[in-house]
Amino acid sequence: MKPFLSSSSPSAINRRTFLKQGGALGTGLAAASVLPSVGVFAAGSDTIRLALIGCGGRGRGAVGDAVSVPGGGVKLHAMADLSESKLLAALAALKDKFTDKVDVTRDRRFLGFQAYKEAVDSLRPGDVAMCTTRAYIRPVHVEYAISRGINVFMEKPFSPDPMGLHRLLKAGEEAERKGLKVAAGLQCRHSPARQALIDRIRDGALGDITLIRANRLGGARWLSNQGPKANDFTSQLEFGKIHLLWVGSGHMVDNLIHQIDECCWIKDSWPISCHGMGGRTPDSTDLGQNVDIYSMEYTFEDGTKAFCGFRRVNKATNEFATWIHGTKTAAQFSGQTHAATVHQFRDQRIGKDHIAWTPTADAHSPWQYEWNDLIDSIRNDRPHNEVKRAVYSDYTSLMGRAAAHYNRLVTWDEVINSRFQFCEYLDELGPDSPPPVLADANGKFPWPVPGGWTEL
């Protein structure tokens, strides 16, 4: 029987499709010095101000969710990007949709590699720095915001390499000491429907969980020859979003981290190892660094397996879902485009005819719930620090990526103890920086070959 994949609520809408106008990447970089916090919420004001650092689609979508939090009182205050045209396009689109919630005057539009500092410094205690660039520079931006006593929203993935995650863990500890709030872009954890199924799992309704399956299988997205741009640093930030590992972690981690996080949430644990396989299809013309197929077998301490698959192949069966198998029954945990498609089945058979329980449908998208929770934690000074959980989910994702690239077993200790980094000069980046990876004369970038590749 065909799996039941349809969504039962409006949460199937992907916020990353919000306001497609404009570019998809903005960045800014530099080192952070540690300064004392001056409080949790801006005295004398009920307005929470946002600084958007990275004005691409993900950042614009996050602004839309932030200013749509019930009760209002959230405004976009500052914007930072490398590209003026992208910043202005994002600003125009946001003002068109959220007119009275966007107040970004000319003096609060910051450009260049140091722009993130100016954007953060325009905020007050209680405001939020939105770190929504690609993963390569996330640790630098988060470190600086926390050093200035500012709350943070950070998009996923969180770093393309283990060293960046190590830096983020330290920043998270600093946020904890200062009482700052940090939200991480693994929004599905905020879905009430999924939380209801988690409660049933913890109560034993599915029996012992013996197997989890999480797949994101879609069509090819290959990188063509970039010509003279291939070895230009700022150009790599644009075309390398998912194609160059140093920029955005690669297409598997960028997409599948959500479902890998779901597997860990379901188990309430982190895997001890991952065996992986990966390779390219015979017809692949991709000149980027990804492989086309990622197959990962995670093992948890009690022996439970989570099989996670990612694929870019045309004319093939597609799937976007997370499935759970317990000793009593099976369940669906997630559906197309992170929809809260949640069901428990009567037995191991998956399909509409076998549904035994479905929770109340989510009233909002998981992205909206994520922001509702963050803003509530700021207004009511509730603890809210998702750094460690987010970093551990990213460690798990990098463990799977390395296992598939190496085509071998990779252990948890191996990845968390690694200090590998793709770019060793993140804190000094500028427009004239050398690119960390170079294409050959045919525009082809080095890609993972077992026995001749390092990423841990």
KOLTI-440406 format. One record per residue: residue in one letter; x negated, y negated, z negated of N, C-alpha, C in turn. Coordinates in steps of 0.2 Angstrom, whole numbers, plus 5000, padded with zeros to 4 digits. Layout:
// KOLTI-440406
AXYZXYZXYZ ...
This chain:
// KOLTI-440406
M499650065000500050005000499649945000 K499849895004499449835004499449794997 P498849774995498749734989499249674988 F499449664982499949604981499449544980 L499349494985498949444984499249374984 S499849374985500249304986500249274979 S500249204980500249164974500949154971 S501049154965501749134962501849064959 S501349024960501448954958501048904962 P501148844961500848784965500048784963 S499848824958499148824957498648854962 A499048884968498648904973498248844977 I498548784976498248734980497548724977 N497048714982496348704980496248634980 R495948604974495848534973495248514978 R494848564980494348544984494548524991 T495148534993495448504999495648434998 F495748414992495948344991495548294995 L495948244998495648195002495048205006 K495148245011494548265015494148215019 Q494348155018494048105022493348095018 G492848075022492148055019491748115019 G491148105016490648155016490748205010 A490348255010490348305005489848315000 L489348265000488748264996488548204993 G488448194987488048134984487648154979 T487048124978486548144973486248084971 G485848094965485448044962485048084957 L484448054956483948094952483548054947 A483248094942482748064938482648094931 A482148084927482048114921482448074916 A482548114910482948084905482548074898 S482648024895482348014888482948024883 V482748044877483248054872483347994868 L484047974868484147914864484747934859 P484747904853485347924848486047904851 S486447944849487147934851487447874847 V487947844849488247784846488947794845 G489147864845489847874843490147914848 V490747944847491147984852491647954856 F491947904854492447864858492347794858 A492447764863492347684864492847654859 A492547614854492947574849493347524853 G493947514851494347454853494647464860 S494647524863494947544869495247604870 D495847614873496147674874495947704881 T495647664885495447694892494847734892 I494847794895494247834896493947814903 R493347794903493147774910492647834913 L492747834919492347884923491747854927 A491247894927490747874932490647934937 L490747924943490747984948490047984951 I489648034950488948044952488948094958 G489048074964489148124969489848114972 C489848084978490548064980490848104986 G490648174986490948214990491548244989 G491848294992492448324991492648344984 R492148384981492248404974492248354969 G491848304970491948244965492548204966 R492748194972493448164973494048204970 G493948264971494548304969494548304961 A493948304958493948304951494148234948 V494048184952494348114950495048114950 G495348154955496048154956496348194950 D496048244948496248284942496248244935 A495648204935495548164929496048114928 V496148074933496648014932497348044932 S497448104933498148134933498348164927 V497848164922498048194915498648154912 P499048194909499648164906499548114901 G499848064901499748004896499347954899 G499047964904498647914908498047884904 G497847824905497247804901496547824903 V496547854910495847874912495747834919 K495247804920495047764926494447774929 L494347774935493647774938493347704938 H492747704935492447644933491847634938 A491447684939490847674943490747734948 M490347724953490147774958489447774960 A489147834961488447834963488347884969 D487947874974487847914979487247894983 L486947944987486347924991486647884997 S487247894999487547875005488047815004 E487947755007488447705006489047725009 S489047745015489647765019490047815016 K489747865013490147915009490447885003 L490047844999490347814993490947774995 L490847735000491447685002492047725005 A491947785009492447825011492847855005 A492447875000492747904994493147854990 L492847794990493247744986493847724989 A493847714996494447705000495047754999 A494847815000495247874999495647874992 L495147864987495447864980495847804978 K495647754981496147694980496747694983 D496747724989497447734993497847784989 K497647834985498047884982498147864974 F497647834971497747814964497547744963 T497947694966497747624966497547594960 D498047604955497947564948497447604944 K497147664946496747704942496047704944 V495947664949495247654952495047584952 D494547564948494247504947493547504947 V493247504953492547514955492347444958 T492147394955491947334958491247344961 R491047294966490447304970489847314965 D489847284959489247284955489247354951 R489747394952489747464949489747514955 R489447504961489347554966488647554967 F488347614965487647624965487347674970 L486847654973486547694978485847714977 G485647774979484947794979484847844974 F484147864973483947924969483947904962 Q484047844960484047824953484747794951 A485247804956485947774955486247814949 Y486147874948486447904943486347874936 K485747844935485547814929486047754928 E486047714933486447654933487147664931 A487447724935488147734934488247764926 V487847804924487947824917487847764912 D487347714913487247664909487847614909 S488247614914488847574914489447594909 L489347654907489847684902489747664895 R490247684891490247674884490347744881 P490247744874490347814871491147824872 G491247894873491947914874492147924881 D491747884886491847894893491547964896 V491547974902491348034905490948024911 A490348054911489948054917490148124921 M490348114927490548164932489948184936 C489648244934489048264938489248314943 T489348294949489748334954489348334961 T488648324960488248334966488148414967 R487648434972487448504972487048524967 A486948584966486648614960485948594958 Y485548584963484848574963484648524957 I485048464957484948414952485348414946 R485848454945486248454940485948444933 P485448484931485148484925484848414923 V484548374928484248314927484848264926 H485348264929485948214928486248234921 V486348294919486748314913486248294907 E485648304908485148284903485148204901 Y485148164907485148094906485848074902 A486448094905487048074902487048094894 I486848154893486848174886486348134882 S485748114884485348074881485648004879 R486047984883486347914882487047914878 G487147974876487747984871488447984875 I488448004881489048004886489248074887 N489948084886490248154888490148164895 V490148234897489948254903490548304906 F490648294913490948354916490448374922 M490248434922489748464927490048514931 E490048504938490248554942489848614943 K490148664945489748724947489448724954 P488948764955488548804951488148754947 F487748774942487448724937486748724938 S486448764941485748764944485548814949 P485148804954485048864958484548914956 D484248894950483648944948483648944940 P483348994937483349004930483048944926 M482548914929482248854925482748804924 G483148784929483648734928484148754923 L484348814922484848834917484448834910 H483848844910483448834904483548764901 R483448714906483548644904484248634902 L484748654905485348644903485548674896 L485348724894485448754888485148704882 K484548674884484348634879484748564879 A484948544884485448484885486048504881 G486348564882486948584878486848584871 E486248604868486148594861486148524859 E485848484863485848414861486548384861 A486948404865487648374865488048404859 E487848464857488148494851487948454845 R487348434844487148394839487448324838 K487548294844487848224845488648224845 G488948284845489648294845489948274852 L489548274857489848254864490248314867 K490648294871491048344875490748364882 V490748424883490448444890490948494893 A491248484898491648524902491248554908 A491348614910491048644915491548674920 G491348664927491848674932492048754933 L492148794928492348854929493148854926 Q493548824931494148804929494648854927 C494548914929495048974928495148994921 R494648974917494648994910495248944906 H495448894910495948854907496648864909 S496748924913497348944916497748974910 P498348954908498748984903498949054905 A499149064912499349134914498749184913 R498149164915497549214914497449224906 Q497549164902497449174895497949224892 A498549224895499049274892498849344894 L498549354900498349424901497749444897 I497349394896496749404891497049424884 D497549394882497849414875498049484876 R498349504881498649574882498049624882 I497549604885496949644886496649654879 R496549604875496249604868496749654864 D497449644865497849684861497949764863 G497549774868497549844870498049874875 A498449824878498949844883498749874889 L498149864891497849904897497449964895 G497349974889496950024886496149994887 D495750044886495050024887494850004894 I494549944895494349924902493749964904 T493850004910493350044913493050014919 L493449974922493149944929493449884931 I493049834933493349774936493049764943 R493549744947493349734954493449654956 A492949624959493049554961492749544968 N493149524972492949514979493149444982 R492649414986492749354990492449374997 L492949395001492649425008493049385013 G492549345017492849305022492449305028 G492549255033492149255039491449215039 A491149225044490449195044490449125044 R489949095040489749025040488949025041 W488749015047488049025048487748955050 L487148945048486748885050486448885057 S486548835061486248835067485548795067 N485248795072484548755072484648685071 Q484348655066484448585064483948535068 G483548565072483048525076482648485071 P482448425073482048375069482248365062 K482948375060483148375053482948425049 A482748485052482648545048482148535042 N481648495043481148485038481148415035 D481648385036481748315033482148325026 F481848295021482048305014482848285013 T482948225015483648205014484148245018 S483948265024484348305029484548365026 Q484048395022484148465019484648455014 L484748405010485248395005485948395008 E485948375015486648375018486848445021 F486348475026486548535029486448595025 G486048585019485848645015486348665010 K486848625009487348635004487448705001 I487548755006487648825005487148865008 H486748835013486348875017485548875014 L485348825010484748825007484748845000 L484448894997484548914990484348854985 W483848814987483648764982484148714982 V484548694986485048644986485648664982 G485948714984486648734981486648804978 S486148844978486148914975486348964980 G486548944986486748994992487449004991 H487749034997488449034998488749084993 M488449134991488749184986488849154979 V488349124976488349104970488849044970 D488848994975489248944975490048954975 N490149014978490849034978491049084973 L490649134972490849194968490749184961 I490349134959490249124952490949124948 H491449094951492049094947492349164945 Q492249214950492549274948492049314944 I491349304945490849334941491049314933 D491149244933491349224926492049254923 E492449264928493049304926492949374923 C492449414926492249474924492049474917 C491549424916491249414909491849394904 W492249354906492849334901493249394900 I493449434905493849494903493449544898 K492849554899492449594895492249564888 D492349494888492049464882491349474881 S490949484886490249504885489849484891 W489249494891488749474897488449544899 P488349554905488149614908487349624906 I487149684905486449694903486049714910 S486349724915485949734921486449734927 C486149724933486449724939486049754945 H486349804948486049834954486349804960 G485949784965486249754971486049774977 M486449764982486249774989486449714993 G486049694998486249645003485849645009 G486149615014485849625021486249575026 R485949575032486249535037486549585042 T487049555045487449595050487049595057 P487149645061486649645067486749585072 D487349555072487449495076487349435073 S487049435067486949365064486449325067 T486649265068486249205071486049155066 D486249175060486149125054485349105053 L485249045053484549025052484348995045 G484949005041484848985034484549045029 Q484649035023484249085018484749135015 N485349135017485849185014485749245018 V485949305014486149365018486849365019 D487149405023487849405025488249445020 I487949495017488349535013488049545006 Y488349535001488149544994488549594991 S488249654988488649704984488249714978 M488649694972488349694966488749734961 E488349784957488649824952488349804946 Y488749764942488549744935488749804930 T488349804925488449854920488449824913 F488949834909488949804902488749854897 E488549824891488249864886488649934885 D489349934885489649994884489750034890 G489450014895489450064901489950044906 T490349994905490849974909490549944916 K490849954921490549924928491049864930 A490749814933491049764937490749764944 F491149784949490949774956491149714959 C490649674961490749604964490449604971 G490949584976490749584983490849514986 F490349494990490449434994490149455001 R490549425006490349445013490549385017 R490149375022490349325028490249365034 V490849395036490849435043491449415046 N491449405053492049395056492349455059 K493049455060493449505062493449565058 A493549555051493449605046494049585041 T494249635037494749625032494449575026 N494849525025494749475020495049495013 E494749475008495049475001494749424996 F495249394992495049344987495449364981 A495149404977495549424971495049464966 T495349464960495049504954495449554951 W495249614951495649674948495349704942 I495849724938495549754932495949824931 H495549874929495749944928495649964921 G496149984917496050004911496250074910 T496150114905496350184904497150194904 K497450134903498250144903498550114910 T498350054912498650024918498049984921 A498249954927497849914931498149844930 A497849794932498049724932497749684938 Q498049624940497749574944497649514940 F497049484940496849434936496849364940 S496749374946496649304950496749324957 G496949264961497149274968496849224972 Q497149224978496849174984496749104981 T496149084983495849014981496049004974 H495849054970495849044962496649034960 A497049054964497749054961497849094955 A498349074951498449114945498949164946 T498749214951499149274953498949324948 V499349334943499249374937499849424936 H499649484936500149544935499849604931 Q500249634927500049704925500449754928 F500149804930500549854934500749914929 R501149954932501450014928500850064927 D500450074932499950124932499350094936 Q498950134939498350114943498550094950 R499250104952499450074958499550004958 I499249974964499349894964499749874970 G500249844968500749824973501349794970 K501749754974502349724971502849774968 D502949834970503349884968503149914961 H502549894959502249924953502149874947 I502349814948502249764943502649774937 A502349784931502749794925502749724921 W502349684922502349614918501949564922 T502349504921502049444924502149384919 P501549344918501649294913502049234916 T502249184912502549124915502049094919 A502249074925501849044930501548974928 D500948964929500548904928500948844931 A501048794927501348734929500948684933 H500248694932499748654936499248694938 S498748664942498248704945497748714939 P497248764940496748774934496348704934 W496148674939495748614939496148554934 Q496748554935497148504931497148524924 Y497248584922497248604915496548594912 E495948604916495348594914495248524912 W495448474916495448404914495848384908 N496448414908496948404902496548414896 D496248474896495848504889495348454888 L494948434893494348394891494548324888 I495048294892495248224889495548234882 D495948284881496248294875495748304869 S495248334871494648344866494348284864 I494248234869493948174868494348124864 R495048124866495448084862495548104855 N495548174854495748194847495048224843 D494548204846493848224844493848304842 R494048344846494048414845493348444848 P493048494845492448524848492548544855 H492148534860492248554867491548544870 N491248604870490548614873490548674877 E490548674884490548734888489948754891 V489348724888488748724892488448794891 K488448824885488148894885488548944889 R489148944888489548994892489448984899 A489448924902489348914909488748934911 V488148914907487548934909487449014909 Y487749044905487749114904488049144911 S488649114913488949144919488549134925 D488149074925487749064930487149114930 Y486849124924486349174924486549244927 T487149264925487449324928487449314935 S487649264938487749254945487049254949 L486549224945485849224948485549294948 M485749334942485549404942485849444948 G486449434949486749464955486449444962 R486249384962485949364969485249394969 A484849394964484249424964484249494966 A484749534963484749604964484949614971 A485349574974485549584981484949574986 H484649514984484049494988483449544987 Y483349564981482849614980483049684982 N483649704983483949764984483749814978 R483749794972483549834966483949814960 L483849844955484149834948483749774945 V484149724943483849664939484149664932 T483849654927484049654920484249584918 W484649584913484849524909484249484906 D483849524903483149494900482749464905 E482749504911482249474917482549404919 V483149394920483349334922483349274917 I483549294911483549234906482849214903 N482349264904481649244902481249214908 S481549214914481249184920481149114919 R480649084921480549004922480448984929 F480649034934480649014941481048954943 Q480748914947481148854950480948844957 F481448834962481248824969480948754970 C481048704966480748644967480448614960 E479848604960479548594953479448514952 Y479748474956479648404956480348364956 L480848404953481448374953481548304949 D481148294944481148224941480848174944 E480448184950480148134954480448124961 L480948154962481248154969481348084972 G481248074978481448014981481548024989 P481647974993481847995000481248015004 D480648005001480048025005479748095002 S480148124997479848184994479748245000 P479348284999479248345003479848395002 P480048425007480648475006480248535003 P480648564998480348624995480348684999 V480648685005480648745010480648715017 L480248755021480148735028480448785033 A480748755038480948805044480348815049 D480348865052479848875057480048835064 A479648855069479648815075480348825078 N480648885077481348895080481948875075 G481748835070482248815065482548865060 K482148925059482348975055481948965048 F482348965043482148965036481949035033 P481449035029481349095026481949125022 W482049195023482649225020482349285016 P482749305011482549365007482449425010 V481849445010481649515012481349555006 P481649615005481349644999480649664999 G480249654994479549664994479149594996 G479449554999479149485001479549424999 W479849424993480249374991480249364984 T480349304981480349284974480849234972 E481249254967481749204965481849214957 L481449254954481449264947480749254944 
